[in-house]
Amino acid sequence: MARLNLLEETRYEKLPVSVYSNQQQASLAVAA
């Protein structure tokens, strides 16, 4: 259910979610 909520938020607030996604990718790149 949490995943469905996340999808709803992604559709509802594309800009903040895209920013969070970029930060997450950056963190993964640094960790790698």
PDB file of N, CA, C, O and CB in Angstrom:
ATOM      1  N   MET A   1       0.839  -1.205   0.000  1.00  0.00           N
ATOM      2  CA  MET A   1       0.000   0.000   0.000  1.00  0.00           C
ATOM      3  C   MET A   1       0.876   1.258   0.000  1.00  0.00           C
ATOM      4  O   MET A   1       0.533   2.267  -0.616  1.00  0.00           O
ATOM      5  CB  MET A   1      -0.951   0.004   1.231  1.00  0.00           C
ATOM      6  N   ALA A   2       1.988   1.180   0.686  1.00  0.00           N
ATOM      7  CA  ALA A   2       2.891   2.338   0.726  1.00  0.00           C
ATOM      8  C   ALA A   2       3.351   2.680  -0.686  1.00  0.00           C
ATOM      9  O   ALA A   2       3.517   3.849  -1.034  1.00  0.00           O
ATOM     10  CB  ALA A   2       4.116   2.058   1.643  1.00  0.00           C
ATOM     11  N   ARG A   3       3.555   1.638  -1.495  1.00  0.00           N
ATOM     12  CA  ARG A   3       4.022   1.860  -2.858  1.00  0.00           C
ATOM     13  C   ARG A   3       2.948   2.576  -3.669  1.00  0.00           C
ATOM     14  O   ARG A   3       3.257   3.457  -4.470  1.00  0.00           O
ATOM     15  CB  ARG A   3       4.404   0.525  -3.527  1.00  0.00           C
ATOM     16  N   LEU A   4       1.682   2.198  -3.462  1.00  0.00           N
ATOM     17  CA  LEU A   4       0.596   2.875  -4.176  1.00  0.00           C
ATOM     18  C   LEU A   4       0.537   4.342  -3.776  1.00  0.00           C
ATOM     19  O   LEU A   4       0.346   5.213  -4.624  1.00  0.00           O
ATOM     20  CB  LEU A   4      -0.757   2.189  -3.893  1.00  0.00           C
ATOM     21  N   ASN A   5       0.701   4.617  -2.486  1.00  0.00           N
ATOM     22  CA  ASN A   5       0.696   6.003  -2.020  1.00  0.00           C
ATOM     23  C   ASN A   5       1.834   6.778  -2.659  1.00  0.00           C
ATOM     24  O   ASN A   5       1.660   7.934  -3.043  1.00  0.00           O
ATOM     25  CB  ASN A   5       0.804   6.063  -0.488  1.00  0.00           C
ATOM     26  N   LEU A   6       2.989   6.155  -2.775  1.00  0.00           N
ATOM     27  CA  LEU A   6       4.144   6.819  -3.376  1.00  0.00           C
ATOM     28  C   LEU A   6       3.848   7.169  -4.828  1.00  0.00           C
ATOM     29  O   LEU A   6       4.197   8.253  -5.295  1.00  0.00           O
ATOM     30  CB  LEU A   6       5.398   5.926  -3.283  1.00  0.00           C
ATOM     31  N   LEU A   7       3.199   6.242  -5.545  1.00  0.00           N
ATOM     32  CA  LEU A   7       2.849   6.515  -6.940  1.00  0.00           C
ATOM     33  C   LEU A   7       1.875   7.677  -7.029  1.00  0.00           C
ATOM     34  O   LEU A   7       1.995   8.526  -7.913  1.00  0.00           O
ATOM     35  CB  LEU A   7       2.246   5.267  -7.601  1.00  0.00           C
ATOM     36  N   GLU A   8       0.913   7.719  -6.118  1.00  0.00           N
ATOM     37  CA  GLU A   8      -0.049   8.823  -6.105  1.00  0.00           C
ATOM     38  C   GLU A   8       0.670  10.145  -5.866  1.00  0.00           C
ATOM     39  O   GLU A   8       0.380  11.137  -6.534  1.00  0.00           O
ATOM     40  CB  GLU A   8      -1.128   8.596  -5.024  1.00  0.00           C
ATOM     41  N   GLU A   9       1.596  10.166  -4.926  1.00  0.00           N
ATOM     42  CA  GLU A   9       2.341  11.388  -4.626  1.00  0.00           C
ATOM     43  C   GLU A   9       3.190  11.788  -5.821  1.00  0.00           C
ATOM     44  O   GLU A   9       3.320  12.972  -6.130  1.00  0.00           O
ATOM     45  CB  GLU A   9       3.225  11.200  -3.378  1.00  0.00           C
ATOM     46  N   THR A  10       3.770  10.796  -6.494  1.00  0.00           N
ATOM     47  CA  THR A  10       4.602  11.085  -7.659  1.00  0.00           C
ATOM     48  C   THR A  10       3.772  11.759  -8.733  1.00  0.00           C
ATOM     49  O   THR A  10       4.229  12.699  -9.383  1.00  0.00           O
ATOM     50  CB  THR A  10       5.248   9.801  -8.206  1.00  0.00           C
ATOM     51  N   ARG A  11       2.546  11.276  -8.921  1.00  0.00           N
ATOM     52  CA  ARG A  11       1.683  11.853  -9.947  1.00  0.00           C
ATOM     53  C   ARG A  11       1.183  13.232  -9.507  1.00  0.00           C
ATOM     54  O   ARG A  11       0.967  14.114 -10.338  1.00  0.00           O
ATOM     55  CB  ARG A  11       0.490  10.914 -10.242  1.00  0.00           C
ATOM     56  N   TYR A  12       1.005  13.409  -8.214  1.00  0.00           N
ATOM     57  CA  TYR A  12       0.401  14.637  -7.691  1.00  0.00           C
ATOM     58  C   TYR A  12       1.425  15.761  -7.594  1.00  0.00           C
ATOM     59  O   TYR A  12       1.110  16.919  -7.870  1.00  0.00           O
ATOM     60  CB  TYR A  12      -0.223  14.381  -6.319  1.00  0.00           C
ATOM     61  N   GLU A  13       2.661  15.417  -7.199  1.00  0.00           N
ATOM     62  CA  GLU A  13       3.709  16.435  -7.036  1.00  0.00           C
ATOM     63  C   GLU A  13       4.947  15.977  -7.794  1.00  0.00           C
ATOM     64  O   GLU A  13       5.866  15.400  -7.212  1.00  0.00           O
ATOM     65  CB  GLU A  13       4.042  16.680  -5.520  1.00  0.00           C
ATOM     66  N   LYS A  14       4.963  16.238  -9.083  1.00  0.00           N
ATOM     67  CA  LYS A  14       6.059  15.730  -9.910  1.00  0.00           C
ATOM     68  C   LYS A  14       7.383  16.424  -9.595  1.00  0.00           C
ATOM     69  O   LYS A  14       8.427  15.772  -9.572  1.00  0.00           O
ATOM     70  CB  LYS A  14       5.724  15.905 -11.385  1.00  0.00           C
ATOM     71  N   LEU A  15       7.357  17.727  -9.354  1.00  0.00           N
ATOM     72  CA  LEU A  15       8.615  18.452  -9.140  1.00  0.00           C
ATOM     73  C   LEU A  15       9.340  17.998  -7.876  1.00  0.00           C
ATOM     74  O   LEU A  15      10.508  17.617  -7.965  1.00  0.00           O
ATOM     75  CB  LEU A  15       8.348  19.945  -9.062  1.00  0.00           C
ATOM     76  N   PRO A  16       8.697  18.020  -6.690  1.00  0.00           N
ATOM     77  CA  PRO A  16       9.383  17.578  -5.475  1.00  0.00           C
ATOM     78  C   PRO A  16       9.857  16.131  -5.573  1.00  0.00           C
ATOM     79  O   PRO A  16      10.945  15.801  -5.101  1.00  0.00           O
ATOM     80  CB  PRO A  16       8.467  17.735  -4.276  1.00  0.00           C
ATOM     81  N   VAL A  17       9.055  15.277  -6.175  1.00  0.00           N
ATOM     82  CA  VAL A  17       9.430  13.870  -6.299  1.00  0.00           C
ATOM     83  C   VAL A  17      10.638  13.723  -7.210  1.00  0.00           C
ATOM     84  O   VAL A  17      11.531  12.922  -6.934  1.00  0.00           O
ATOM     85  CB  VAL A  17       8.253  13.038  -6.835  1.00  0.00           C
ATOM     86  N   SER A  18      10.673  14.497  -8.306  1.00  0.00           N
ATOM     87  CA  SER A  18      11.809  14.410  -9.222  1.00  0.00           C
ATOM     88  C   SER A  18      13.074  14.890  -8.528  1.00  0.00           C
ATOM     89  O   SER A  18      14.151  14.331  -8.738  1.00  0.00           O
ATOM     90  CB  SER A  18      11.550  15.236 -10.499  1.00  0.00           C
ATOM     91  N   VAL A  19      12.949  15.925  -7.703  1.00  0.00           N
ATOM     92  CA  VAL A  19      14.107  16.425  -6.950  1.00  0.00           C
ATOM     93  C   VAL A  19      14.591  15.355  -5.979  1.00  0.00           C
ATOM     94  O   VAL A  19      15.793  15.116  -5.868  1.00  0.00           O
ATOM     95  CB  VAL A  19      13.752  17.730  -6.184  1.00  0.00           C
ATOM     96  N   TYR A  20      13.673  14.716  -5.283  1.00  0.00           N
ATOM     97  CA  TYR A  20      14.025  13.642  -4.349  1.00  0.00           C
ATOM     98  C   TYR A  20      14.692  12.493  -5.097  1.00  0.00           C
ATOM     99  O   TYR A  20      15.667  11.917  -4.612  1.00  0.00           O
ATOM    100  CB  TYR A  20      12.772  13.137  -3.596  1.00  0.00           C
ATOM    101  N   SER A  21      14.172  12.160  -6.271  1.00  0.00           N
ATOM    102  CA  SER A  21      14.735  11.083  -7.068  1.00  0.00           C
ATOM    103  C   SER A  21      16.172  11.413  -7.453  1.00  0.00           C
ATOM    104  O   SER A  21      17.049  10.552  -7.387  1.00  0.00           O
ATOM    105  CB  SER A  21      13.884  10.834  -8.322  1.00  0.00           C
ATOM    106  N   ASN A  22      16.411  12.656  -7.853  1.00  0.00           N
ATOM    107  CA  ASN A  22      17.763  13.068  -8.227  1.00  0.00           C
ATOM    108  C   ASN A  22      18.705  12.966  -7.033  1.00  0.00           C
ATOM    109  O   ASN A  22      19.846  12.529  -7.177  1.00  0.00           O
ATOM    110  CB  ASN A  22      17.758  14.502  -8.778  1.00  0.00           C
ATOM    111  N   GLN A  23      18.235  13.365  -5.861  1.00  0.00           N
ATOM    112  CA  GLN A  23      19.061  13.285  -4.654  1.00  0.00           C
ATOM    113  C   GLN A  23      19.366  11.829  -4.318  1.00  0.00           C
ATOM    114  O   GLN A  23      20.478  11.495  -3.911  1.00  0.00           O
ATOM    115  CB  GLN A  23      18.356  13.974  -3.464  1.00  0.00           C
ATOM    116  N   GLN A  24      18.374  10.976  -4.493  1.00  0.00           N
ATOM    117  CA  GLN A  24      18.567   9.554  -4.193  1.00  0.00           C
ATOM    118  C   GLN A  24      19.588   8.948  -5.155  1.00  0.00           C
ATOM    119  O   GLN A  24      20.451   8.177  -4.736  1.00  0.00           O
ATOM    120  CB  GLN A  24      17.223   8.787  -4.279  1.00  0.00           C
ATOM    121  N   GLN A  25      19.495   9.292  -6.439  1.00  0.00           N
ATOM    122  CA  GLN A  25      20.445   8.787  -7.427  1.00  0.00           C
ATOM    123  C   GLN A  25      21.846   9.287  -7.106  1.00  0.00           C
ATOM    124  O   GLN A  25      22.814   8.537  -7.228  1.00  0.00           O
ATOM    125  CB  GLN A  25      20.035   9.214  -8.852  1.00  0.00           C
ATOM    126  N   ALA A  26      21.964  10.551  -6.694  1.00  0.00           N
ATOM    127  CA  ALA A  26      23.263  11.110  -6.336  1.00  0.00           C
ATOM    128  C   ALA A  26      23.847  10.354  -5.142  1.00  0.00           C
ATOM    129  O   ALA A  26      25.040  10.051  -5.118  1.00  0.00           O
ATOM    130  CB  ALA A  26      23.139  12.618  -6.014  1.00  0.00           C
ATOM    131  N   SER A  27      23.004  10.050  -4.153  1.00  0.00           N
ATOM    132  CA  SER A  27      23.466   9.315  -2.977  1.00  0.00           C
ATOM    133  C   SER A  27      23.953   7.926  -3.380  1.00  0.00           C
ATOM    134  O   SER A  27      24.981   7.462  -2.887  1.00  0.00           O
ATOM    135  CB  SER A  27      22.341   9.205  -1.926  1.00  0.00           C
ATOM    136  N   LEU A  28      23.225   7.265  -4.269  1.00  0.00           N
ATOM    137  CA  LEU A  28      23.629   5.937  -4.726  1.00  0.00           C
ATOM    138  C   LEU A  28      24.945   6.018  -5.482  1.00  0.00           C
ATOM    139  O   LEU A  28      25.799   5.145  -5.331  1.00  0.00           O
ATOM    140  CB  LEU A  28      22.540   5.312  -5.616  1.00  0.00           C
ATOM    141  N   ALA A  29      25.121   7.054  -6.292  1.00  0.00           N
ATOM    142  CA  ALA A  29      26.353   7.219  -7.067  1.00  0.00           C
ATOM    143  C   ALA A  29      27.537   7.412  -6.119  1.00  0.00           C
ATOM    144  O   ALA A  29      28.615   6.863  -6.346  1.00  0.00           O
ATOM    145  CB  ALA A  29      26.233   8.424  -8.045  1.00  0.00           C
ATOM    146  N   VAL A  30      27.333   8.193  -5.061  1.00  0.00           N
ATOM    147  CA  VAL A  30      28.407   8.429  -4.086  1.00  0.00           C
ATOM    148  C   VAL A  30      28.718   7.139  -3.329  1.00  0.00           C
ATOM    149  O   VAL A  30      29.880   6.825  -3.072  1.00  0.00           O
ATOM    150  CB  VAL A  30      28.011   9.557  -3.090  1.00  0.00           C
ATOM    151  N   ALA A  31      27.672   6.400  -2.978  1.00  0.00           N
ATOM    152  CA  ALA A  31      27.859   5.152  -2.237  1.00  0.00           C
ATOM    153  C   ALA A  31      28.599   4.129  -3.095  1.00  0.00           C
ATOM    154  O   ALA A  31      29.403   3.349  -2.585  1.00  0.00           O
ATOM    155  CB  ALA A  31      26.499   4.583  -1.778  1.00  0.00           C
ATOM    156  N   ALA A  32      28.326   4.136  -4.399  1.00  0.00           N
ATOM    157  CA  ALA A  32      28.977   3.189  -5.305  1.00  0.00           C
ATOM    158  C   ALA A  32      30.417   3.629  -5.524  1.00  0.00           C
ATOM    159  O   ALA A  32      31.158   2.974  -6.257  1.00  0.00           O
ATOM    160  CB  ALA A  32      28.214   3.090  -6.662  1.00  0.00           C
TER     161      ALA A  32
END
